[in-house]
Amino acid sequence: MMKRTMWVIAVPVLLLAAEAGDDGRRWWGHVLFLADDKLEGRNTGSPGHRKAAEYVAGEFERAGLKPAGTAGYFQPVKFRSRRIVEEQSGLWLVRDGKVEPVALSEEANISMRSDPPESLEADVVFVGYGLSIPEKNHEDLKGLDLRGKLVMYVSGGPSSIPGALRAHAQSAGERWKVLDQAGVVGALAVQNPRGQDIPWARATLARLQPAMSLADPALVDASGGKLSVTVNPAHADKFLAGSGHTIQELLDLANAGKVLPRFPVPIRVRAKVAVERGEVESQNVAGMLPGTDPKLKDEYVVLSAHLDHVGVGRPINGDSIYNGAMDNASGIASLLEISSRLRESQRKLRRSLLFVAVTGEEKGLLGSRYFAAHPTVKPQSIVADLNVDMFLPLFPLKILTAYGLEESDLGDLLRRVAEPLGIQVQGDQEPERNIFIRSDQYNFIRRGVPALAFKVGYEKGSPEEVIGEKWLRERYHAPSDDVQQPVDLQAAAGFNRVIGLLAEAVANRAERPKWNSTSFFQRYAGQL
């Protein structure tokens, strides 16, 4: 049954200098199409995703953007898919000669993000956060014999390490690089509930969905044969029994920002994994607004957002379509609205703008990883990425949160654009959620490109924070992220205006954006 549309238009507290006629309704019209039940959640490689890609390409053309893919507006991306056959798979704990089964779905899940072995049995060592950050003298694996073993860790890191660097070290690429060097055969990850956006009972519903990796083996983080298990924190003591430690003790230390102990866990984990494998092709969509400066027109400011969502899944309250209205039809709609506004204003920009709708974000930022590795323009010509993902216009836009704010001079430029409009700019207020590495700007950062991602922000302890937390708890990666939810259209219009003005400012200034001298990520400069 089709879902009803609900508009909730809040009267803005601030009078943003919005352009005439920009009340957010056209932006919302794009969301209505992209989050319609007919697109069935836009899963990567699905017919619904293809329809969404064709819609975006058509809107890019209507906005006067030139095709910037490898096949018109499209850049095809090939994936390998994996789906666990759960009834033929299992986990067991071997302790004191006794074998105890682990209840998949309830106590732990076998992740398909890495390509697992058919069977494995190995000892377990608890390795704290499982991080290696030599720049901050933090080495969880140092001095441990881990060859041929499984490691168990809690997500997070000591508060002495800056949030962006802490998140970077927890990314799949960085973590598996370190684990591979130590000879580890797999990992048991316990998500700290403090940074867990989705309750386990809902997150586990997605365990039977296909996972994907890029078909290009050079772009796969974890090499084949690695076992990856996520452990329900509510049942982690089953794994830790006999170690002298409890999960509550470890979480208390983690929540206090302390270093965690390291110790052997007196169990062996036995795994049997049956996997269905396949191949999938999906689409990045790219359109270009040419610059006018004789030299700077050959440099590009990328505006990115992910087009995919999670498709059709286990029903919640009788609804099985995960529409992804805020995640991330909203961000794609912002790209379309900004490109349309630029055409209507007939503004002339010195640098070119490259609008890129990427696929496979929900599969591990895969479409943007492919684009960053195989850009459709000269790699060195990309000067910045401005990424829009689930910016949540749920209340008036008074504060804009920018992830990566302190890493490059894009942060200062954003403040100069936003503050005359009465919008306060702040950095990441919730580093435990690792948002810095959880959206597509991160793949540009890994290639040395200064980047920002954005959300409508709030003050800690405010009513707006309660609204945001309630949204994550009830709607994030759920069928209720649909077009029936309350949305502040004026906040969306103000957000789109700020991001558009920032894109213009980056495009028109003489200097390329640059990393701040204090940023860890300046070491990646020039890698594109």
C-alpha positions in Angstrom: 0.0 0.0 0.0 1.3 3.4 -0.9 2.3 5.6 2.0 0.8 9.0 2.6 2.7 12.2 2.2 3.1 14.5 5.2 4.4 18.1 5.1 5.3 19.8 8.3 6.6 23.3 7.6 8.0 24.9 10.7 8.2 28.7 11.0 11.9 29.4 11.1 13.2 31.1 14.2 15.9 32.7 12.1 15.2 34.6 8.9 17.7 33.0 6.5 18.5 35.1 3.5 16.8 32.5 1.3 16.2 33.1 -2.3 12.8 34.1 -3.5 10.5 31.1 -3.8 12.9 28.7 -2.1 10.6 27.1 0.5 11.9 23.6 0.3 9.0 22.2 -1.7 11.0 21.4 -4.8 13.6 19.7 -2.7 10.8 17.7 -1.0 9.4 16.8 -4.4 12.7 15.0 -5.3 12.6 13.2 -1.9 9.0 12.0 -2.7 10.1 10.4 -5.9 13.3 8.8 -4.6 11.7 7.5 -1.4 8.5 6.2 -3.2 7.6 2.6 -2.5 7.9 1.9 -6.3 11.7 2.2 -6.0 11.7 -0.4 -3.3 14.5 1.1 -1.1 17.0 1.7 -3.9 19.3 -1.2 -3.0 22.6 -1.2 -4.8 22.3 -2.9 -8.1 18.5 -3.2 -7.9 15.9 -2.1 -10.6 14.8 0.5 -8.1 18.3 1.9 -7.8 18.5 2.0 -11.6 15.3 4.0 -11.8 16.6 6.4 -9.2 19.9 6.8 -11.2 18.0 7.5 -14.3 15.9 10.1 -12.5 19.1 11.8 -11.2 20.7 11.8 -14.7 17.5 13.4 -16.1 17.5 16.1 -13.4 21.2 16.8 -14.0 20.5 17.2 -17.7 17.6 19.5 -16.9 19.8 21.6 -14.7 22.3 22.1 -17.6 25.0 19.8 -16.2 27.2 18.1 -18.7 27.5 14.3 -18.6 30.6 13.4 -16.5 30.4 9.7 -16.2 32.1 7.1 -18.4 28.8 6.3 -20.2 27.0 9.6 -20.4 26.0 10.5 -16.9 26.7 7.0 -15.6 29.8 5.4 -14.2 29.0 1.6 -14.0 30.5 -0.1 -10.9 30.9 -3.8 -10.5 30.5 -5.6 -7.2 30.8 -9.1 -5.8 27.9 -10.0 -3.4 27.8 -12.4 -0.5 24.8 -13.7 1.5 25.1 -16.1 4.4 23.1 -19.3 4.3 22.4 -19.2 8.0 20.7 -22.6 8.3 24.0 -24.2 7.0 26.2 -22.0 9.2 27.1 -21.8 12.8 29.3 -20.5 15.6 30.4 -22.5 18.7 32.5 -21.8 21.8 34.9 -24.6 22.8 35.8 -24.3 26.5 37.3 -26.9 28.8 36.5 -29.5 26.1 32.8 -28.6 26.0 31.2 -27.2 22.9 28.5 -24.5 23.4 26.5 -23.1 20.4 26.2 -19.4 19.8 22.7 -18.3 18.8 23.0 -16.4 15.5 20.8 -13.4 15.3 20.5 -13.1 19.1 24.0 -13.5 20.5 26.3 -12.8 17.5 26.3 -12.5 13.7 28.8 -13.6 11.1 29.5 -10.5 8.9 29.6 -10.8 5.2 31.6 -7.5 4.7 34.7 -9.7 4.5 34.8 -13.0 2.6 34.9 -15.7 5.3 36.5 -19.1 5.2 34.2 -22.2 5.0 35.4 -23.3 8.4 37.8 -22.1 11.1 38.7 -22.8 14.7 41.1 -20.6 16.6 42.1 -19.2 20.0 40.9 -15.8 21.1 42.8 -12.8 22.5 41.1 -9.7 23.8 43.0 -6.7 22.4 41.3 -3.7 23.9 40.2 -1.4 21.1 42.3 -3.3 18.5 43.9 -0.1 17.4 47.4 0.9 16.2 48.0 4.7 16.3 51.8 5.1 16.7 51.4 8.9 16.3 49.7 8.9 19.7 51.8 6.1 21.2 48.8 3.8 21.3 49.4 0.2 20.3 46.8 -2.4 21.3 48.5 -5.3 19.5 52.1 -4.6 20.4 53.9 -7.5 22.1 51.1 -10.0 21.6 51.4 -13.3 19.7 48.3 -13.1 17.5 49.4 -15.2 14.5 46.6 -17.7 13.6 44.3 -16.3 16.3 41.1 -14.4 16.5 41.0 -11.0 18.2 38.2 -9.7 20.3 37.8 -5.9 20.8 35.4 -3.2 21.9 34.7 -0.3 19.5 36.0 3.1 20.4 39.4 4.4 21.6 41.0 6.4 24.4 39.7 10.0 24.8 43.3 11.2 24.5 43.2 10.5 20.8 41.3 13.1 18.7 37.9 11.9 17.4 38.7 12.1 13.7 42.0 10.1 14.1 40.3 7.7 16.4 37.6 7.1 13.8 40.1 6.7 11.0 42.0 4.0 12.9 38.7 2.1 13.4 37.9 2.1 9.6 37.9 -1.3 8.0 40.9 -0.5 5.8 43.1 0.7 8.7 42.0 -2.0 11.1 42.4 -4.9 8.7 45.8 -3.6 7.6 47.0 -3.8 11.1 45.4 -7.2 11.8 46.8 -8.7 8.6 50.3 -7.7 9.6 49.8 -9.4 13.0 48.7 -12.6 11.3 45.2 -12.5 12.7 42.6 -14.8 11.1 39.5 -12.9 12.1 37.9 -10.6 14.6 35.0 -10.6 17.1 33.8 -7.0 17.4 31.7 -5.7 20.3 30.0 -2.4 19.5 29.9 -0.1 22.5 26.2 0.7 23.0 27.2 4.3 23.6 28.0 4.7 19.9 25.4 2.3 18.5 22.8 4.1 16.4 20.6 1.1 15.8 19.5 -1.2 18.7 20.7 -4.8 18.2 17.1 -6.1 17.9 16.7 -4.0 14.7 20.2 -4.2 13.4 20.2 -8.0 13.4 17.3 -8.0 10.9 19.7 -7.0 8.2 22.1 -9.9 8.7 20.6 -12.0 5.8 20.9 -9.1 3.3 23.6 -9.5 0.7 26.9 -7.7 1.6 29.1 -6.5 -1.2 32.7 -5.7 -2.1 34.1 -4.0 -5.2 35.1 -6.4 -7.9 38.4 -4.7 -8.2 40.6 -6.7 -5.7 42.9 -3.7 -5.2 40.0 -1.9 -3.6 39.0 -4.6 -1.1 40.1 -3.8 2.5 40.0 -7.3 4.1 41.8 -10.1 2.2 39.9 -13.3 1.7 39.6 -15.9 4.4 39.0 -13.6 7.3 36.2 -14.3 9.8 34.4 -11.3 11.0 31.8 -11.6 13.8 29.8 -8.9 15.5 28.9 -9.8 19.1 25.8 -8.6 20.9 27.1 -6.6 23.9 24.3 -8.0 25.9 25.7 -11.5 25.4 29.5 -10.6 25.3 30.0 -12.1 28.8 29.3 -15.5 27.2 32.5 -15.1 25.2 34.5 -13.6 28.1 33.6 -16.2 30.7 36.7 -17.4 32.6 38.8 -14.5 31.5 38.5 -12.6 34.8 36.8 -9.7 33.0 33.2 -8.7 32.3 31.8 -6.6 29.4 30.4 -4.0 31.9 33.9 -3.5 33.4 35.3 -3.0 29.9 32.5 -0.7 28.8 32.9 1.4 31.9 36.6 1.9 31.1 35.8 2.7 27.5 33.1 5.2 28.4 35.6 6.9 30.7 38.0 7.2 27.8 40.5 4.9 29.4 42.9 2.4 27.8 41.5 -1.2 27.9 43.3 -4.2 29.2 44.6 -7.0 27.0 44.2 -10.6 27.9 43.8 -14.2 26.6 40.2 -15.4 26.5 40.0 -19.1 27.5 37.9 -20.3 24.6 38.4 -21.5 21.0 35.8 -20.2 18.5 34.6 -22.7 15.9 32.9 -21.4 12.8 31.2 -23.0 9.8 30.0 -20.6 7.1 28.0 -21.3 4.0 27.8 -18.4 1.5 25.9 -17.6 -1.7 28.0 -15.5 -4.0 27.1 -13.5 -7.0 27.9 -10.4 -9.1 26.1 -7.1 -9.3 26.5 -3.9 -11.3 25.3 -0.6 -10.1 25.7 3.1 -11.1 27.5 6.2 -9.9 25.9 9.3 -11.6 28.0 12.3 -12.4 27.2 15.7 -13.9 29.5 18.7 -14.4 28.9 22.5 -14.3 31.9 24.0 -16.2 33.8 26.8 -14.7 34.6 30.0 -16.5 38.2 30.8 -15.5 40.7 29.9 -18.2 42.9 28.0 -15.7 40.7 27.2 -12.7 37.9 25.6 -14.9 40.1 22.5 -15.1 39.8 22.1 -11.3 36.8 20.5 -9.7 34.8 20.9 -6.5 32.9 17.7 -5.9 29.4 17.7 -4.3 28.6 14.2 -3.4 25.7 12.2 -1.9 24.8 8.5 -1.9 21.9 7.3 -4.0 21.4 3.8 -2.5 19.6 2.7 0.5 19.1 -0.9 1.9 16.1 -2.0 -0.2 13.5 -4.5 1.0 14.1 -6.3 4.2 12.6 -8.0 7.2 9.2 -6.3 8.0 8.8 -3.9 10.9 5.2 -3.3 11.9 4.2 -5.0 8.6 6.3 -2.8 6.4 9.2 -4.3 4.5 10.3 -1.4 2.2 13.2 0.6 3.7 12.5 3.8 1.7 15.5 5.8 2.9 13.9 9.3 2.7 16.4 11.0 5.0 19.0 8.4 4.3 19.7 9.5 1.7 17.1 10.7 -0.7 17.4 14.0 1.2 21.1 14.4 0.2 20.5 13.5 -3.4 17.6 16.0 -3.5 20.0 18.7 -2.1 22.4 18.1 -5.0 19.5 18.4 -7.5 18.2 21.5 -5.8 21.6 23.2 -5.7 22.3 22.4 -9.3 18.9 23.8 -10.3 19.4 27.0 -8.3 22.8 27.6 -10.0 21.2 27.3 -13.4 18.4 29.6 -12.5 20.7 32.2 -11.0 23.0 32.0 -14.0 26.0 32.5 -11.7 29.4 32.1 -13.2 31.9 30.1 -11.2 35.6 30.1 -11.8 36.2 26.4 -10.9 33.9 23.6 -12.2 31.5 21.8 -10.0 31.2 18.0 -10.2 27.9 16.6 -8.8 28.3 12.9 -8.0 25.5 10.6 -6.8 27.4 7.5 -5.6 26.1 4.0 -5.2 27.0 1.3 -2.6 27.4 3.6 0.5 25.3 1.3 2.6 27.6 -1.6 1.5 30.7 0.1 3.0 31.2 3.4 1.1 32.0 1.4 -2.1 30.7 3.6 -4.9 32.6 6.6 -3.6 35.7 4.4 -3.1 35.5 3.4 -6.7 35.0 7.0 -7.9 37.9 8.3 -5.8 40.1 5.5 -7.2 38.8 6.0 -10.8 37.6 9.6 -11.0 36.0 10.7 -14.3 38.2 13.8 -14.4 42.0 14.1 -13.8 42.6 12.9 -10.3 44.8 15.8 -9.3 42.2 18.3 -10.5 39.8 17.5 -7.6 40.3 20.2 -5.0 37.5 19.5 -2.4 34.6 17.3 -1.6 31.4 18.5 0.0 29.3 15.5 1.1 25.6 15.5 2.0 24.3 12.4 3.8 21.2 12.2 6.0 21.4 15.8 7.2 18.2 15.5 9.1 16.2 18.7 8.7 13.9 17.9 11.6 13.9 21.3 13.4 14.9 24.9 12.5 18.5 25.4 11.2 20.3 27.3 13.9 23.4 25.2 14.1 25.3 23.4 11.3 27.5 20.4 12.3 30.4 19.9 10.0 32.5 16.7 10.2 36.2 17.4 9.4 35.7 21.0 10.5 39.2 21.3 12.1 41.1 19.4 9.4 41.3 21.9 6.6 40.7 25.5 5.8 37.3 24.5 4.4 36.2 24.9 8.0 37.0 28.6 8.1 35.4 29.1 4.7 32.2 27.5 6.0 32.1 29.8 9.0 32.5 32.8 6.7 29.5 31.6 4.6 27.2 30.5 7.4 27.6 33.0 10.2 26.3 36.1 8.2 23.1 34.0 7.8 22.9 33.6 11.6 23.9 30.0 11.5 26.4 28.7 14.1 29.0 26.2 12.9 30.3 23.4 15.1 32.4 20.3 14.8 31.6 16.7 15.7 29.8 16.6 19.1 29.5 12.8 19.1 32.9 11.3 18.1 31.9 7.9 19.6 29.6 7.5 16.6 32.5 7.6 14.2 30.5 9.6 11.7 33.7 11.0 10.3 34.5 7.7 8.6 30.9 6.6 7.9 30.1 8.5 4.8 31.5 9.1 1.4 33.7 12.2 2.1 36.1 9.7 3.9 37.1 8.1 0.6 38.1 11.5 -0.8 40.0 12.3 2.4 41.9 9.0 2.1 43.0 10.2 -1.3 44.2 13.5 0.1 41.3 15.7 -0.9 40.1 18.2 1.8 36.4 17.4 2.6 33.5 18.1 4.8 30.2 16.4 5.6 27.2 18.2 7.2 24.1 17.8 9.4 21.6 20.2 10.9 23.1 20.4 14.4 22.0 21.0 18.0 23.3 21.8 21.4 24.0 18.9 23.8 21.2 18.5 26.2 18.7 20.4 24.0 15.2 19.3 22.9 16.6 19.1 19.4 19.1 16.4 20.6 16.2 14.4 22.0 14.5 14.7 18.6 17.6 13.5 16.8 18.2 10.6 19.1 14.5 9.5 18.8 14.9 9.6 15.0 17.9 7.3 15.1 16.3 4.9 17.5 13.0 4.7 15.6 13.6 5.5 12.0 17.3 5.0 11.0 17.6 2.0 8.7 13.9 1.2 9.3 10.9 1.3 7.0 9.6 4.4 9.0 12.3 6.5 7.3 9.7 7.3 4.7 7.8 10.3 3.4 5.3 10.2 6.3 7.7 11.7 8.9 7.8 15.3 10.0 10.3 17.4 8.1 11.1 21.1 8.4 11.1 22.3 4.8 12.5 25.7 5.7 15.5 24.0 7.5 16.1 22.0 4.3 15.9 25.1 2.2 18.4 27.0 4.4 20.7 24.0 4.5 20.8 23.7 0.7 21.5 27.5 0.5 24.5 27.2 2.8 26.0 24.2 1.0 25.4 26.0 -2.3 27.1 29.1 -1.1 30.0 27.1 0.2 30.4 25.4 -3.1 30.5 28.7 -4.8 33.0 30.1 -2.4 35.4 27.2 -2.9 34.9 27.4 -6.7 35.6 31.1 -6.8 38.5 31.7 -4.5 42.0 31.8 -6.0 43.6 29.2 -3.7 42.9 25.5 -3.6 41.6 24.3 -0.2 44.5 23.0 2.0 44.9 20.8 5.0 45.6 22.5 8.3 49.2 22.0 9.5 47.8 20.2 12.6 45.8 17.6 10.7 46.8 14.0 10.6 45.2 13.7 7.2 47.6 16.2 5.4 49.9 13.2 4.9 47.5 11.9 2.2 47.7 15.1 0.2 48.6 14.4 -3.5 47.5 10.8 -3.5 44.8 11.3 -6.1 
